Structures are given as C-alpha cells and as structure tokens.
Amino acid sequence: PPSKEYSYDDLIRFPDRAKCLLFFDTMAYHAHKYSRALKETKETMRMEAKGEYPTENLPIEVMCQGIFANSIIRNIQDLENELFAECPDLNDSPYRVLVCCFMSPMVNMLSDSVREISPLAKKWKDDFAFAFFADIVEAVFRCRQKQVDGITDRFIRRWKMSNEDKVHMLAHVTVRFVIKNAGTKAESETNRWRPNEDIDQLVEMSAAWLREDLQDEWWASINGDNSILNTMKIVDGFGSNMCPYNKDEEESDEFVKLLALLFNGNVWSDSNPASSIRGDLDATLISMMMHYTQSKWRVDGGELPMEKLMLPLVNLFREGGEFKPKPSFALIFALHAM
C-alpha cells in the first residue's frame, strides 16, 4: 500500500533488477540537475560579458559548480559500491548490470530453453544466463563481435544444447540490441552486423533500453543523443583496446577502425559547435582519455590530501586510469558529465 514505510531490510529484499533500474534512475536525476546547473552558469557568463553581472562573483559560482559535480560523483560512487555489495552476483562485470536492467526476457527465454533441453538442467542457475549475455554485451562494447560465435559455441558445448540455431539467434539478437542501444553514431550508420530480416524486426519492435519518454526530463540527459551507454562504450572500448595491458592487436584493429570513423566524422570545434554528446563529442571524449592516461597526477601515484572526498574524479582516474577490465560506472558518469 502507498502508506507503507519501507525499512532497509525491505530494500535489501528488492529484486536485483529493481535496484539496477534505481541506480540508472539516480544517474539520470543527477545528470539532469547538473545539466541545468551548467546552463545557468553559461547564462551567468553571458550576463557577465554584457556587464550585467559582477565579474568578482563569477569565480565563486564556477567553484560552486565544481563542488556540486564532486558531490554528485561521490554519490554515484557510493551507490555503485552499495549496489555491488547488495547484489554480489552482478559484481563480476558491469555488463551484468545492463543485462539485469534491460534483458530480463532474454535471460528467461534462455533459462527456459536450458531447463527443457539440456541433460544438465539440474545444475542450471539463472546466473549462468546472466554471465552468457554479459560476455556477449561486453564483446560488442569492446568492438569484438568476432568473439560472439566462440562465446556461444562454448555455452552450447558446456550445457549440451541440441537447439544450436536458437542459442546463436539469441546471441545475434543481443549483438543487435547493443548496437541499437549503445552503438556510436558512426557504428549505427555503417555496422549492420549479420543482417537478418527476422532479427531486425525483433530488434526494431523492442523497447529502448533507456527511457525515451519525452515527458521524463531526468532521462533526457543520459539517453538518445546524450546516451550514457554511448559514453560507456567509448570509455571501455578505449581502455580494453588501447591501454598497455591489452596484447591482442588483432582484436584492437576493430576499435582502431572505429576511431578512424569517429575522428573523420563530425568533430566539435568553435566553428562547428556540438548539438549532442553522441556523435558530436565522441572524438572529444577519446582525446580527453588520451590526456588523462598520461596525466601527471595519475602517473606519479602520490595521493593528495582528502582526495577521495574533495577530488573524486582525480581519485577515480588514479585508481582506474588504466581502464582495467571492469570499468567503473562512477568514472563513466563523471566523463559523461564533463
């Protein structure tokens, strides 16, 4: 009933999917508030340029925006840690969070199929479906679609599935889901991975991962042309393919091709202002990450006083600046906000 007061124990018992969706809802809320704050600061700067606002007050307002941004990043970081503490099965990969949020029907479909067909059905847990789809989503995020068939074949052999075509179909649908919902604009225009009329129809009829309700202003800052999944794809694609720990040059070639598309696309400049994050600022995001991976405060490793509290973005890059295999949602959000 609406009058019920939920205790912390009640919240702990919420389904994992509800907690994941709430996490995305919180990111949407913070992104919307920060976007409005930046617009107000921009208007203040215009007023200052016209002499309608005291110049000496402008640095204070800009400093307040920095404090506001730091508090938001800290909140997202704390919520992410709480999410993984309360949902340990999702902690292995951020892509399990995406699967939990947006691919529940696929998980149920695969689980039903394994329980019906596999001779090992008694050993089956839905977590195995989460892991399977998360591996495929990760491969697409990292521009490694060539791995998808191998991931699927290993799953089929592991569970002795006789309906190989159906499992491969689910894997291919997942690839198209990711390209539709998280692909960069350059990929969406050129990457028609494994065209299939039946699969395309299913993907087109499916709901978008992030809300597209125009009445919901919160989500406008992380979906559509401002998609945070687009930012996540570029961040993890860069980290998994361009940073020193990765040794697979053949796999990295696919991301290099994407880089060429991004830098030869619509690159933001003073004479060509950006109208959206997705597409217009993709090359800018890559440039930012190239600078951050070489930044002095990351390479030196000396932690600043109260760094985690006062400079959360610096701390995030110091700890995750090499973009190890598990990207942080807090870091992705911070880069998206920038």
Buried (B, 14 or more C-beta within 10 A) or exposed (E): EEEEEEEEEEEEEBEBBEBBBBBBBBBBBBBBBBBEBBEEBEEBBEEBEEEEBEEEEBEEBEEEBEEBBBEBBBBBBEBBEEBBEBBEBBBBBBBBBBBBBBBBEBBEBBBEBBEEBBEEBEEBEBBBBBBBBBBBBBBBBBBBBEBBEEBBBEBBEEBEBEBEEBBBBBBBBBBBBBBBBBBBBBBBEEBEBBEBEEBBEBBEEBEBBBBEEEEEEBBBBBBBBBBBBBBBBBBBBBBBBBBEEBEEEEBBEBBEBBBEBBEEBBBBEEEEEBEBBBBBBBBBBBEBBEEBBEEEBBEEEEBEEEBBEBBBBBBBBBBBBEBEEBBBBBBBBBBBBE
